[in-house]
Amino acid sequence: MTITKMPIIEHIELITARVPLPEGPWGDQIHHVTDIEVAIVDVHASNGLMGTGFSHTSGWCGATISALIKEIIPDVIGQRLSPRALWDRSYKYIHDVGGAGVTTHALSALDIAYWDLLGKTLNVPIVDLLGRVRDRVPLYGSGINLHMSVEEVIDQVRRWKAKGYLAAKVKVGKPDLEEDVERLRKIQQAVPGFPLAVDANQGWNFPQALRAFKLFEPLNLLWIEEPLPSDNIAGHKQLRERTNTPIALGENVYNLSQFTHYIESGAADFIQADLGRVGGITGYMDVATVARAHNLPMTPHFVLELSASLLAAVPNVSYAEVTDGGRWQDLRIVLSAGEEVDGYYVPSDQPGHGIILDRDYLQAHII
């Protein structure tokens, strides 16, 4: 039997691109987004293969993430390919400038590239390297729709249901909370029996959130997402203890320690870690293991083409998120990946992560 020898990292290329939202700006209680910025790395190895990874931001600070990646690159050149070992090495190397946030964004891009390279080296998909537990992943529809009329949102939810998605998520955060309640009631009346979650995008203070939970309780929502600023673990814990609707969060939580604190505090029910923010595949799988130990489902945020694929190797899942207009193929960041089939995502069967970037489009949007 031939044993594949792990290659050495020889050089790493980096670009940063700012990609416009093709259907116009996104907005919620605290954001106005016109572009997605992506940091993309290509890791070249001594075996002649290349792995590609990426991180992302909602339109700003992509250059900051790339600047930190540039600091990391010289320290990993010449190292043997081993995603976990490289992750640990780089985390220790940059930890003194922060254990989460920009640091874990930068690590994400590199880590995803390492895993892609490892899959290509061994000629297997990443999901099989990690241990496949399912061949397809359930999806839910999600919209940046706070600015839309309730009739438009109803049409959106009906379309998601017709596609076979298992649930829907809509934005809340109108100045008048009663308007949110009325919109949700109309959606549920128009699409009865279809599980509905809501996203507040960290826009409430504690009294506002408590009132919202009480008013939303008769609606039997699937979850309420990010009711408070993500740093407020104690506030989420108090909210969870005083109300009955499950809490979802994680897209703005950035490392294993933070997630562990949330989970062990009983402050979150659906864990929404983002592969591009939490340290890549290595960081994500660590969070998934802690969540599994507490019988909590992973419900990832954004980057459908990779996050949904990875859920095929995670035992504890609920759904992967399909954001209207937010697939990376919609944004032209990705040229090809896995595919949606009847409300489920089927990962690519190509070695590595199987995601092919639209290099020409990205090159035209380099910053």
C-alpha positions as a LaTeX table, in Angstrom:
\begin{tabular}{lrrr}
\hline
Residue & $x$ (\AA) & $y$ (\AA) & $z$ (\AA) \\
\hline
Met1 & 0.00 & 0.00 & 0.00 \\
Thr2 & 1.32 & 3.44 & $-0.96$ \\
Ile3 & 1.29 & 6.07 & 1.76 \\
Thr4 & 0.70 & 9.63 & 0.56 \\
Lys5 & 3.33 & 11.95 & 1.95 \\
Met6 & 2.05 & 15.33 & 3.06 \\
Pro7 & 3.45 & 18.18 & 0.95 \\
Ile8 & 5.22 & 21.34 & 2.09 \\
Ile9 & 3.66 & 24.79 & 1.72 \\
Glu10 & 5.77 & 26.68 & $-0.80$ \\
His11 & 3.98 & 29.96 & $-1.42$ \\
Ile12 & 0.62 & 31.66 & $-0.81$ \\
Glu13 & $-1.17$ & 34.18 & $-2.99$ \\
Leu14 & $-3.74$ & 36.64 & $-1.62$ \\
Ile15 & $-6.31$ & 38.95 & $-3.18$ \\
Thr16 & $-9.04$ & 41.12 & $-1.68$ \\
Ala17 & $-12.17$ & 41.89 & $-3.70$ \\
Arg18 & $-15.24$ & 44.04 & $-3.15$ \\
Val19 & $-18.28$ & 42.46 & $-4.79$ \\
Pro20 & $-21.46$ & 44.54 & $-5.29$ \\
Leu21 & $-24.84$ & 43.13 & $-4.29$ \\
Pro22 & $-26.57$ & 42.52 & $-7.64$ \\
Glu23 & $-30.09$ & 43.17 & $-6.34$ \\
Gly24 & $-29.29$ & 46.34 & $-4.41$ \\
Pro25 & $-28.46$ & 47.11 & $-0.75$ \\
Trp26 & $-29.32$ & 44.89 & 2.21 \\
Gly27 & $-30.62$ & 46.46 & 5.38 \\
Asp28 & $-31.82$ & 45.51 & 8.84 \\
Gln29 & $-32.00$ & 47.19 & 12.24 \\
Ile30 & $-28.28$ & 48.05 & 12.36 \\
His31 & $-26.79$ & 47.41 & 8.89 \\
His32 & $-26.81$ & 48.97 & 5.43 \\
Val33 & $-24.79$ & 46.71 & 3.14 \\
Thr34 & $-23.95$ & 47.48 & $-0.49$ \\
Asp35 & $-21.03$ & 45.08 & $-1.06$ \\
Ile36 & $-19.44$ & 41.89 & 0.23 \\
Glu37 & $-15.67$ & 41.98 & 0.66 \\
Val38 & $-13.76$ & 38.72 & 0.38 \\
Ala39 & $-10.17$ & 37.81 & 1.21 \\
Ile40 & $-9.10$ & 34.88 & $-0.96$ \\
Val41 & $-5.94$ & 32.83 & $-0.51$ \\
Asp42 & $-4.38$ & 30.22 & $-2.80$ \\
Val43 & $-1.97$ & 27.91 & $-0.97$ \\
His44 & 0.55 & 26.25 & $-3.29$ \\
Ala45 & 2.30 & 23.09 & $-2.15$ \\
Ser46 & 5.35 & 21.06 & $-3.11$ \\
Asn47 & 3.16 & 18.41 & $-4.77$ \\
Gly48 & 2.06 & 20.91 & $-7.42$ \\
Leu49 & $-1.47$ & 21.24 & $-6.03$ \\
Met50 & $-3.25$ & 24.36 & $-4.80$ \\
Gly51 & $-5.89$ & 24.85 & $-2.10$ \\
Thr52 & $-8.21$ & 27.85 & $-2.03$ \\
Gly53 & $-9.78$ & 29.49 & 1.01 \\
Phe54 & $-11.70$ & 32.64 & 1.81 \\
Ser55 & $-13.15$ & 34.88 & 4.45 \\
His56 & $-15.73$ & 37.64 & 4.09 \\
Thr57 & $-17.11$ & 40.84 & 5.56 \\
Ser58 & $-20.28$ & 42.82 & 4.98 \\
Gly59 & $-18.69$ & 45.48 & 2.84 \\
Trp60 & $-15.85$ & 46.83 & 4.96 \\
Cys61 & $-12.58$ & 45.81 & 6.66 \\
Gly62 & $-11.65$ & 43.22 & 4.06 \\
Ala63 & $-8.29$ & 44.97 & 3.67 \\
Thr64 & $-7.76$ & 44.70 & 7.44 \\
Ile65 & $-8.27$ & 40.94 & 7.34 \\
Ser66 & $-5.94$ & 40.64 & 4.35 \\
Ala67 & $-3.28$ & 42.68 & 6.17 \\
Leu68 & $-3.26$ & 40.12 & 8.99 \\
Ile69 & $-3.13$ & 37.24 & 6.52 \\
Lys70 & 0.00 & 38.84 & 5.05 \\
Glu71 & 1.54 & 38.82 & 8.54 \\
Ile72 & 0.80 & 35.09 & 8.93 \\
Ile73 & 2.02 & 33.91 & 5.53 \\
Pro74 & 5.82 & 34.04 & 6.14 \\
Asp75 & 5.43 & 31.96 & 9.30 \\
Val76 & 3.73 & 29.04 & 7.52 \\
Ile77 & 5.89 & 28.87 & 4.39 \\
Gly78 & 7.98 & 25.70 & 4.58 \\
Gln79 & 5.59 & 23.97 & 6.98 \\
Arg80 & 4.11 & 20.53 & 6.31 \\
Leu81 & 0.45 & 20.47 & 5.31 \\
Ser82 & $-1.64$ & 19.69 & 8.40 \\
Pro83 & $-4.71$ & 21.92 & 8.85 \\
Arg84 & $-5.05$ & 21.51 & 12.61 \\
Ala85 & $-1.34$ & 21.93 & 13.29 \\
Leu86 & $-1.17$ & 25.02 & 11.08 \\
Trp87 & $-4.29$ & 26.48 & 12.69 \\
Asp88 & $-2.81$ & 26.02 & 16.16 \\
Arg89 & 0.54 & 27.45 & 15.08 \\
Ser90 & $-1.01$ & 30.58 & 13.55 \\
Tyr91 & $-3.50$ & 31.12 & 16.37 \\
Lys92 & $-0.64$ & 31.23 & 18.85 \\
Tyr93 & 1.36 & 33.46 & 16.51 \\
Ile94 & $-1.32$ & 36.18 & 16.28 \\
His95 & $-3.20$ & 35.71 & 19.54 \\
Asp96 & $-1.59$ & 38.69 & 21.24 \\
Val97 & $-3.41$ & 41.04 & 18.86 \\
Gly98 & $-6.74$ & 39.42 & 19.72 \\
Gly99 & $-8.18$ & 35.97 & 20.18 \\
Ala100 & $-11.24$ & 36.54 & 18.01 \\
Gly101 & $-12.65$ & 38.78 & 15.30 \\
Val102 & $-10.09$ & 39.88 & 12.71 \\
Thr103 & $-7.77$ & 37.09 & 13.83 \\
Thr104 & $-10.30$ & 34.31 & 13.29 \\
His105 & $-11.44$ & 35.87 & 9.98 \\
Ala106 & $-7.84$ & 35.71 & 8.77 \\
Leu107 & $-7.38$ & 32.15 & 10.03 \\
Ser108 & $-10.59$ & 31.12 & 8.25 \\
Ala109 & $-9.25$ & 31.92 & 4.80 \\
Leu110 & $-6.02$ & 30.02 & 5.36 \\
Asp111 & $-7.64$ & 27.06 & 7.13 \\
Ile112 & $-10.23$ & 26.51 & 4.39 \\
Ala113 & $-7.39$ & 26.53 & 1.85 \\
Tyr114 & $-5.42$ & 23.95 & 3.87 \\
Trp115 & $-8.40$ & 21.59 & 4.01 \\
Asp116 & $-9.06$ & 22.07 & 0.30 \\
Leu117 & $-5.42$ & 21.25 & $-0.40$ \\
Leu118 & $-5.53$ & 18.20 & 1.86 \\
Gly119 & $-8.61$ & 16.87 & 0.07 \\
Lys120 & $-6.95$ & 17.36 & $-3.31$ \\
Thr121 & $-3.75$ & 15.72 & $-2.06$ \\
Leu122 & $-5.69$ & 12.64 & $-0.94$ \\
Asn123 & $-8.13$ & 12.89 & $-3.89$ \\
Val124 & $-11.26$ & 12.92 & $-1.70$ \\
Pro125 & $-13.95$ & 15.50 & $-0.85$ \\
Ile126 & $-13.48$ & 17.30 & 2.46 \\
Val127 & $-16.80$ & 15.95 & 3.71 \\
Asp128 & $-15.41$ & 12.40 & 3.43 \\
Leu129 & $-12.14$ & 13.39 & 5.11 \\
Leu130 & $-14.17$ & 14.64 & 8.07 \\
Gly131 & $-16.56$ & 11.68 & 8.03 \\
Arg132 & $-19.75$ & 11.93 & 6.00 \\
Val133 & $-22.95$ & 11.34 & 7.97 \\
Arg134 & $-25.47$ & 12.32 & 5.26 \\
Asp135 & $-25.56$ & 12.84 & 1.51 \\
Arg136 & $-27.83$ & 15.89 & 1.51 \\
Val137 & $-28.49$ & 18.76 & 3.89 \\
Pro138 & $-31.90$ & 20.36 & 4.62 \\
Leu139 & $-32.30$ & 24.04 & 3.75 \\
Tyr140 & $-34.32$ & 27.00 & 4.98 \\
Gly141 & $-35.10$ & 30.23 & 3.15 \\
Ser142 & $-33.86$ & 33.53 & 4.56 \\
Gly143 & $-34.48$ & 37.09 & 3.40 \\
Ile144 & $-33.05$ & 40.56 & 3.97 \\
Asn145 & $-36.60$ & 41.84 & 3.89 \\
Leu146 & $-37.31$ & 44.32 & 6.69 \\
His147 & $-37.79$ & 47.07 & 4.07 \\
Met148 & $-40.24$ & 45.00 & 2.02 \\
Ser149 & $-44.01$ & 45.09 & 2.27 \\
Val150 & $-45.66$ & 42.18 & 4.04 \\
Glu151 & $-47.18$ & 41.11 & 0.72 \\
Glu152 & $-43.70$ & 40.89 & $-0.81$ \\
Val153 & $-42.43$ & 38.87 & 2.16 \\
Ile154 & $-45.38$ & 36.50 & 1.88 \\
Asp155 & $-44.52$ & 35.91 & $-1.79$ \\
Gln156 & $-40.93$ & 35.22 & $-0.73$ \\
Val157 & $-41.97$ & 32.66 & 1.90 \\
Arg158 & $-44.38$ & 30.96 & $-0.51$ \\
Arg159 & $-41.56$ & 30.64 & $-3.04$ \\
Trp160 & $-39.27$ & 29.06 & $-0.44$ \\
Lys161 & $-41.92$ & 26.55 & 0.53 \\
Ala162 & $-42.53$ & 25.69 & $-3.13$ \\
Lys163 & $-38.80$ & 25.01 & $-3.54$ \\
Gly164 & $-39.00$ & 22.40 & $-0.80$ \\
Tyr165 & $-37.22$ & 24.38 & 1.93 \\
Leu166 & $-38.14$ & 23.19 & 5.39 \\
Ala167 & $-38.57$ & 26.59 & 7.07 \\
Ala168 & $-38.38$ & 30.37 & 6.59 \\
Lys169 & $-36.68$ & 33.26 & 8.36 \\
Val170 & $-37.67$ & 36.91 & 8.07 \\
Lys171 & $-36.37$ & 40.14 & 9.56 \\
Val172 & $-37.98$ & 41.98 & 12.48 \\
Gly173 & $-37.19$ & 45.35 & 13.98 \\
Lys174 & $-39.84$ & 47.82 & 12.90 \\
Pro175 & $-39.95$ & 51.00 & 15.04 \\
Asp176 & $-43.38$ & 49.86 & 16.23 \\
Leu177 & $-43.13$ & 46.33 & 17.60 \\
Glu178 & $-46.83$ & 45.81 & 17.00 \\
Glu179 & $-46.13$ & 46.17 & 13.27 \\
Asp180 & $-43.68$ & 43.25 & 13.50 \\
Val181 & $-46.35$ & 41.17 & 15.23 \\
Glu182 & $-48.95$ & 42.00 & 12.60 \\
Arg183 & $-46.55$ & 41.18 & 9.74 \\
Leu184 & $-45.70$ & 37.81 & 11.28 \\
Arg185 & $-49.35$ & 36.97 & 11.83 \\
Lys186 & $-50.13$ & 37.71 & 8.18 \\
Ile187 & $-47.22$ & 35.55 & 7.01 \\
Gln188 & $-48.38$ & 32.63 & 9.15 \\
Gln189 & $-51.96$ & 33.02 & 7.96 \\
Ala190 & $-50.84$ & 33.09 & 4.32 \\
Val191 & $-48.46$ & 30.11 & 4.67 \\
Pro192 & $-49.99$ & 28.05 & 7.48 \\
Gly193 & $-48.01$ & 25.30 & 9.18 \\
Phe194 & $-44.68$ & 26.40 & 7.70 \\
Pro195 & $-42.02$ & 26.83 & 10.44 \\
Leu196 & $-41.08$ & 30.50 & 10.81 \\
Ala197 & $-38.02$ & 32.06 & 12.49 \\
Val198 & $-37.16$ & 35.74 & 12.87 \\
Asp199 & $-33.91$ & 37.72 & 12.98 \\
Ala200 & $-33.53$ & 40.91 & 15.04 \\
Asn201 & $-29.86$ & 41.51 & 14.07 \\
Gln202 & $-28.74$ & 42.63 & 17.56 \\
Gly203 & $-31.05$ & 45.61 & 17.32 \\
Trp204 & $-32.87$ & 45.57 & 20.69 \\
Asn205 & $-31.84$ & 46.49 & 24.21 \\
Phe206 & $-32.87$ & 44.10 & 26.98 \\
Pro207 & $-36.30$ & 45.63 & 27.81 \\
Gln208 & $-37.18$ & 45.80 & 24.11 \\
Ala209 & $-36.11$ & 42.21 & 23.57 \\
Leu210 & $-38.06$ & 40.97 & 26.58 \\
Arg211 & $-41.20$ & 42.73 & 25.34 \\
Ala212 & $-40.71$ & 41.33 & 21.84 \\
Phe213 & $-40.32$ & 37.77 & 23.14 \\
Lys214 & $-43.53$ & 38.13 & 25.16 \\
Leu215 & $-45.48$ & 39.52 & 22.22 \\
Phe216 & $-44.10$ & 36.91 & 19.79 \\
Glu217 & $-44.72$ & 33.96 & 22.11 \\
Pro218 & $-48.25$ & 33.12 & 20.81 \\
Leu219 & $-46.75$ & 32.83 & 17.30 \\
Asn220 & $-44.73$ & 29.74 & 18.31 \\
Leu221 & $-41.68$ & 30.83 & 16.32 \\
Leu222 & $-38.91$ & 28.40 & 15.45 \\
Trp223 & $-36.37$ & 30.82 & 16.95 \\
Ile224 & $-35.58$ & 34.49 & 17.53 \\
Glu225 & $-32.13$ & 35.32 & 16.23 \\
Glu226 & $-29.64$ & 37.77 & 17.74 \\
Pro227 & $-32.13$ & 39.63 & 19.95 \\
Leu228 & $-29.26$ & 41.45 & 21.75 \\
Pro229 & $-25.69$ & 42.50 & 20.87 \\
Ser230 & $-23.66$ & 39.33 & 20.47 \\
Asp231 & $-21.16$ & 40.25 & 23.21 \\
Asn232 & $-23.92$ & 40.20 & 25.82 \\
Ile233 & $-23.83$ & 36.57 & 26.97 \\
Ala234 & $-25.37$ & 37.37 & 30.37 \\
Gly235 & $-28.24$ & 39.24 & 28.72 \\
His236 & $-29.05$ & 36.32 & 26.42 \\
Lys237 & $-28.93$ & 33.98 & 29.40 \\
Gln238 & $-31.41$ & 36.14 & 31.34 \\
Leu239 & $-33.64$ & 36.43 & 28.30 \\
Arg240 & $-33.63$ & 32.68 & 27.77 \\
Glu241 & $-34.52$ & 32.07 & 31.44 \\
Arg242 & $-37.46$ & 34.49 & 31.35 \\
Thr243 & $-39.01$ & 33.46 & 28.02 \\
Asn244 & $-39.96$ & 30.33 & 26.08 \\
Thr245 & $-38.96$ & 30.96 & 22.46 \\
Pro246 & $-35.60$ & 29.44 & 21.45 \\
Ile247 & $-32.66$ & 31.76 & 20.76 \\
Ala248 & $-30.39$ & 31.45 & 17.74 \\
Leu249 & $-27.03$ & 33.18 & 17.42 \\
Gly250 & $-23.44$ & 32.75 & 16.34 \\
Glu251 & $-22.74$ & 34.69 & 13.16 \\
Asn252 & $-21.05$ & 37.37 & 15.30 \\
Val253 & $-19.42$ & 34.99 & 17.78 \\
Tyr254 & $-15.89$ & 34.24 & 16.69 \\
Asn255 & $-14.05$ & 31.56 & 18.65 \\
Leu256 & $-14.49$ & 28.32 & 20.55 \\
Ser257 & $-14.19$ & 29.92 & 23.99 \\
Gln258 & $-17.00$ & 32.38 & 23.24 \\
Phe259 & $-19.26$ & 29.66 & 21.88 \\
Thr260 & $-18.51$ & 27.39 & 24.83 \\
His261 & $-19.45$ & 30.17 & 27.25 \\
Tyr262 & $-22.74$ & 30.76 & 25.40 \\
Ile263 & $-23.57$ & 27.06 & 25.22 \\
Glu264 & $-22.66$ & 26.21 & 28.81 \\
Ser265 & $-24.63$ & 29.25 & 30.02 \\
Gly266 & $-27.76$ & 27.88 & 28.35 \\
Ala267 & $-28.04$ & 31.13 & 26.41 \\
Ala268 & $-28.43$ & 29.70 & 22.88 \\
Asp269 & $-30.48$ & 26.93 & 21.28 \\
Phe270 & $-29.47$ & 27.09 & 17.60 \\
Ile271 & $-25.74$ & 27.54 & 16.92 \\
Gln272 & $-25.08$ & 29.70 & 13.87 \\
Ala273 & $-21.30$ & 29.73 & 13.52 \\
Asp274 & $-19.94$ & 31.22 & 10.29 \\
Leu275 & $-17.12$ & 29.31 & 8.60 \\
Gly276 & $-15.58$ & 32.53 & 7.32 \\
Arg277 & $-15.47$ & 34.12 & 10.77 \\
Val278 & $-14.85$ & 31.36 & 13.31 \\
Gly279 & $-11.49$ & 30.10 & 12.09 \\
Gly280 & $-12.55$ & 28.10 & 9.04 \\
Ile281 & $-13.30$ & 24.39 & 8.97 \\
Thr282 & $-11.11$ & 23.60 & 11.97 \\
Gly283 & $-12.79$ & 26.25 & 14.11 \\
Tyr284 & $-16.26$ & 25.30 & 12.91 \\
Met285 & $-15.87$ & 21.60 & 13.65 \\
Asp286 & $-14.60$ & 22.41 & 17.15 \\
Val287 & $-17.74$ & 24.47 & 17.81 \\
Ala288 & $-19.93$ & 21.72 & 16.33 \\
Thr289 & $-18.41$ & 19.19 & 18.75 \\
Val290 & $-19.18$ & 21.37 & 21.79 \\
Ala291 & $-22.71$ & 21.94 & 20.52 \\
Arg292 & $-23.17$ & 18.21 & 20.01 \\
Ala293 & $-22.08$ & 17.53 & 23.59 \\
His294 & $-24.99$ & 19.77 & 24.68 \\
Asn295 & $-27.45$ & 18.31 & 22.13 \\
Leu296 & $-27.71$ & 21.58 & 20.17 \\
Pro297 & $-28.04$ & 21.78 & 16.38 \\
Met298 & $-25.65$ & 23.61 & 14.05 \\
Thr299 & $-27.46$ & 26.09 & 11.82 \\
Pro300 & $-24.68$ & 27.92 & 9.96 \\
His301 & $-24.65$ & 31.48 & 8.71 \\
Phe302 & $-23.91$ & 32.45 & 5.08 \\
Val303 & $-21.52$ & 30.93 & 2.48 \\
Leu304 & $-24.09$ & 28.29 & 1.56 \\
Glu305 & $-21.77$ & 26.57 & $-0.90$ \\
Leu306 & $-19.33$ & 25.57 & 1.84 \\
Ser307 & $-21.37$ & 25.67 & 5.05 \\
Ala308 & $-24.13$ & 23.42 & 3.70 \\
Ser309 & $-21.52$ & 21.00 & 2.36 \\
Leu310 & $-19.79$ & 20.81 & 5.72 \\
Leu311 & $-23.07$ & 19.95 & 7.47 \\
Ala312 & $-22.92$ & 16.64 & 5.63 \\
Ala313 & $-20.14$ & 15.74 & 8.10 \\
Val314 & $-21.85$ & 17.13 & 11.23 \\
Pro315 & $-24.23$ & 14.82 & 13.12 \\
Asn316 & $-26.08$ & 17.63 & 14.97 \\
Val317 & $-27.76$ & 19.84 & 12.38 \\
Ser318 & $-31.05$ & 21.61 & 11.81 \\
Tyr319 & $-30.83$ & 23.42 & 8.45 \\
Ala320 & $-28.42$ & 25.38 & 6.27 \\
Glu321 & $-29.37$ & 28.96 & 5.37 \\
Val322 & $-30.18$ & 30.02 & 1.81 \\
Thr323 & $-30.17$ & 33.84 & 1.76 \\
Asp324 & $-32.17$ & 35.34 & $-1.10$ \\
Gly325 & $-29.61$ & 36.98 & $-3.38$ \\
Gly326 & $-26.84$ & 35.90 & $-1.00$ \\
Arg327 & $-25.61$ & 32.62 & $-2.44$ \\
Trp328 & $-22.01$ & 33.13 & $-3.48$ \\
Gln329 & $-23.02$ & 31.93 & $-6.93$ \\
Asp330 & $-25.64$ & 34.72 & $-7.03$ \\
Leu331 & $-22.90$ & 37.18 & $-6.07$ \\
Arg332 & $-20.59$ & 35.75 & $-8.77$ \\
Ile333 & $-17.91$ & 34.94 & $-6.22$ \\
Val334 & $-18.42$ & 31.24 & $-6.96$ \\
Leu335 & $-18.68$ & 29.78 & $-10.45$ \\
Ser336 & $-19.64$ & 26.23 & $-9.47$ \\
Ala337 & $-20.10$ & 24.13 & $-6.33$ \\
Gly338 & $-22.64$ & 21.59 & $-5.09$ \\
Glu339 & $-26.31$ & 21.89 & $-5.98$ \\
Glu340 & $-29.77$ & 22.38 & $-4.52$ \\
Val341 & $-32.17$ & 19.49 & $-5.10$ \\
Asp342 & $-35.77$ & 19.66 & $-3.85$ \\
Gly343 & $-35.04$ & 21.76 & $-0.77$ \\
Tyr344 & $-31.76$ & 20.04 & 0.12 \\
Tyr345 & $-28.12$ & 20.79 & $-0.64$ \\
Val346 & $-26.00$ & 18.08 & $-2.22$ \\
Pro347 & $-22.24$ & 18.71 & $-1.76$ \\
Ser348 & $-19.83$ & 18.55 & $-4.68$ \\
Asp349 & $-18.16$ & 15.18 & $-5.19$ \\
Gln350 & $-14.90$ & 16.79 & $-6.34$ \\
Pro351 & $-11.70$ & 16.49 & $-4.24$ \\
Gly352 & $-11.29$ & 19.22 & $-1.63$ \\
His353 & $-14.26$ & 21.53 & $-1.10$ \\
Gly354 & $-15.22$ & 21.38 & $-4.78$ \\
Ile355 & $-15.85$ & 25.12 & $-5.01$ \\
Ile356 & $-14.64$ & 26.86 & $-8.16$ \\
Leu357 & $-14.35$ & 30.65 & $-7.89$ \\
Asp358 & $-15.26$ & 33.08 & $-10.67$ \\
Arg359 & $-11.68$ & 34.32 & $-11.04$ \\
Asp360 & $-12.37$ & 36.75 & $-13.87$ \\
Tyr361 & $-15.17$ & 38.49 & $-11.99$ \\
Leu362 & $-13.17$ & 38.67 & $-8.77$ \\
Gln363 & $-10.13$ & 40.02 & $-10.62$ \\
Ala364 & $-12.29$ & 42.84 & $-11.96$ \\
His365 & $-13.28$ & 43.80 & $-8.40$ \\
Ile366 & $-9.92$ & 43.69 & $-6.61$ \\
Ile367 & $-9.33$ & 46.46 & $-4.09$ \\
\hline
\end{tabular}
